[in-house]
Structure formats: C-alpha cells, structure tokens
C-alpha cells in the first residue's frame, strides 16, 4: 500500500493541474521545478509530494488517452 495523501496536498495538486496542466510532464524533476516556480511551499518535502502526485496524475491521464486511441 502507498502513503496516504492529505486533502490539502491533493487539492493543491489538482488545482495546479487544472490551471497549468500543459506545463507539467511525466518527469518528476521537471515537475518539481515547475511547482517551485508556481507556488510557495512551506518545505521541500511538501513541494516534492505535490510534484510526485502531479507526475502520477500525468502518467495516469496519458495512459488513459493511449487506451482511448
């Protein structure tokens, strides 16, 4: 089982995905830099968790899009 993400982290990541979805990729390090530019996080750990969740979301959506085609 994976780690549980808090509502705050999920809400923040989904908001970033809605507003800036085209700016993110399936690469964690790239997303980490983008999150750092777009929002001011309290710690590196929070930034990394949000970037990791965005990476996971991007991979899931690209996988779903490949099944549809």
C-alpha positions in Angstrom: 0.0 0.0 0.0 1.1 3.5 -0.7 1.2 6.5 1.5 -1.9 8.5 2.1 -2.0 12.0 0.7 -3.8 14.6 2.7 -6.7 16.6 1.3 -4.6 19.8 1.2 -1.9 18.2 -1.0 -4.4 16.6 -3.4 -6.4 19.8 -3.6 -3.3 21.9 -4.4 -2.1 19.4 -7.0 -5.4 19.2 -8.7 -5.7 23.0 -8.8 -2.3 23.3 -10.4 -3.2 20.6 -12.8 -6.4 22.4 -13.8 -4.8 25.8 -14.2 -1.3 24.8 -15.6 -1.8 21.2 -16.8 0.1 21.7 -20.0 3.2 22.9 -18.1 3.7 19.5 -16.4 5.2 16.3 -17.8 5.7 12.7 -16.6 9.2 13.7 -15.3 9.4 14.3 -11.5 12.4 16.6 -11.6 10.8 18.8 -14.2 7.5 19.0 -12.2 9.5 19.8 -9.1 10.9 22.9 -10.7 7.5 23.9 -12.0 5.8 23.6 -8.7 8.6 25.6 -7.1 8.0 28.4 -9.6 4.2 28.4 -9.4 3.6 28.2 -5.7 5.4 29.0 -2.5 5.6 25.8 -0.4 6.4 25.6 3.3 9.1 23.0 2.8 10.9 20.9 0.2 9.0 17.8 1.4 5.6 19.3 0.6 6.9 20.5 -2.8 8.2 17.1 -3.6 5.0 15.3 -2.6 2.9 17.7 -4.8 5.3 17.2 -7.7 5.1 13.5 -7.3 1.3 13.5 -7.2 1.3 15.6 -10.4 3.6 13.2 -12.0 1.4 10.3 -11.1 -1.7 12.2 -12.4 0.1 13.0 -15.7 1.1 9.3 -16.2 -2.4 8.1 -15.5 -4.0 10.5 -17.9 -1.5 9.7 -20.7 -2.1 6.0 -20.1 -5.9 6.5 -20.4 -5.5 8.6 -23.5 -3.5 5.8 -25.2 -6.2 3.3 -24.4 -8.9 5.5 -25.9 -7.0 5.9 -29.2 
